[in-house]
Amino acid sequence: MTTTHPTPLPPGLTVRPATLGDAEAVCALLNEIDVLEVGRSETELGEVQADLKHPDADLERDSWLVFDGDRLVAYGLVWDESGGERVDMDHYTLPDHQLGALHLFDLMEARAAERAAANGADRAVVHLHLNIAPTLDLDALRGRGWRTVRRYHVMARPLSPAELPPTPPPGVTLRACTAEPDRRTAHALLQTSFADHFDFQPRTYEQWLDDIDAENVDWSLVWIAHVDGLGDVAALRSRNDRSAMAWIASIGVLREARGRGLGSLLLGHAFGHYAALGRDRIGLGVDTDNSTGALALYERHGMKLDFAVDTWELVRPVR
């Protein structure tokens, strides 16, 4: 195992936990980093607020803000969805504060180990998502024992005002999740269809509602596919609250219903629906090693690589 020595906080920097009132400052920092990494702002205030108020994160112990004087230069958040050894973290630091970034890693890795220990695990398996060309020093990250374990592509395509949703084939219908029973159905479909995917963490309906910030979800943008004789077999959840583009958050088809074109149908429905809403671009994220052929499906529908993100992993014993 790679060992590291604690990195002292450089002179002039200070650290404190985040509060919900810091959401605007955190959002501004993340967008400053977005511009450096992908060339445009990608982070919405609502996304930051949802992270900071999520019940899986105790802000006093699981969040950190690093300041250079009055300027926010780094942000970290740790949370635990597994109830076991798997712990997640977000880490964002401006490129001219690498020693501050390493000090933040010291604090966050130690907290991840604490959370895994509290779950009764004998190690913490920590995951962190980073742009493939991040503001962080990747050599320093590797020196701490982190390694890449997966790559995701953010894909996007333009939308034409004339684009129309496809007509479902006979025996297939689509409906929006406007009623509570349909929302529970969408949750169950997505949980089941993703159960075999890399890094899947099962979530109860109530946990899922917290994850997606349900009080701000437009449920008319979540659709279920029904097939006569099979029942409800696929779901797509999308969002219209991002300024850069409309967003498909997840799309899942049950194993027994794959090969019927339902993924294509749901994609086309989303494309046409958002074109009618006046959006000119739509995107999604995909695991490049997805065994269901999702990457090829999206490419067939005109989606192209926008930018790439790696999942980094650290395995840390719990002492």
Steps between C-alpha positions, in 0.01 A plus 500: 500500500626849420559708811485877527610752755254762622509817294489812718258774406705767321528840671216735414247222442216416736253210511145475633190286436249608237145611572199522272560874493831436320327347197543805274871530578552126444308516172717789381817304587378188319414702190843666508648149496251388230626777273859387552418133437226499233489859376162604641296515818328169573383526863157626604426651841221248559744211462730644766209569735376142454844365595532721806157413636519127425434292815798272421738791569558649847640836393678564830707183455471417128566832324793737471560845354854629452551877483794712393409810694139559399529305174356146487763282330396142583194298596459142619204279586486139624184287501405136544226325303615142556471454875818297459853555375419714195523875563482785246668836493505817293819706497549827313807725527626786286829407327718749690421342838633144471639485856160605628350224285727239660414623849134465407564143382651422842182617671260335256673163482507480879129582517421238234677240714296614803176459309592152379603402853167624633335261253700208642730470196869420534600727212374804313465478121480864398391623156559842348394622155744728317522647152775322306693830495417635846629795698646253752854360483442141385855389581444612859168314501670179381765550766225481760394158370211605275447321166254529215240223480243624245446760229176679423415706195276801510330491161287762331315572178324801351121515483308630201176696544344265242594187693194297599464211746471160329167319496512200735458164324178301552468369853736759649392815685688774682370698794638772729541442873238752608354278776669356808456133398678573171788664685541188710489293182770714338719455808454122495572478126819704523622313808443161336644592161816647655552230764780327305679820402838610634486670841123465534376578851142386575280784623156490657227713345543762774879505457458535124270798549775665707761413236306666218387800709139393445339820624646675194441221246273563202332158487355569156858443376521146639349235272408131530473257209226235518493194275183296463554159653809609693380803693716798597851416385703819447540853634682820413563785744594837357551858618440844353673704770848522348589806294765327287264233365202280579614193687410129502589392852429128460342257258440136583336201333429176682706206377197306375391794282834584338540467126156650426620851422364648823822688574484659156133581547560674833800691364306617198209601721732710715663660195166597349353617830793730578511631145134600544596676825752708305820335620774481237728244667466189716754286682557203728778306670592140416737238640727414207520138624122462533419141401155585357645683200378841617796689353438360151126573535564865576750530217243357257266777607746774413650559843869590505765528769490833682751426774619202705511428873699234686397322818797492739514250785687491828496193726584602855511267801285597796713528811 
